[in-house]
Amino acid sequence: MDLFSAVAEKDVTFRVARRLKDVVKDVNRLKVTIGTDYSNFTSEMTYD
């Protein structure tokens, strides 16, 4: 039995611990920064 099967049998709920940290307008695009409260990890993406 793998981890996910074992967890599914116990009806465990996972919550994603990421949130929107920042949004910056870049001409006609948006640059967003997503991070977590549990580490210094951040990820930036640009959207039209």
HELIX and SHEET records of a PDB file:
HELIX    1   1 LEU A    3  GLU A    9  1                                   7    
SHEET    1   A 3 ARG A  19  ASP A  26  0                                        
SHEET    2   A 3 ARG A  29  GLY A  35 -1                                        
SHEET    3   A 3 THR A  42  TYR A  47 -1                                        
END                                                                             
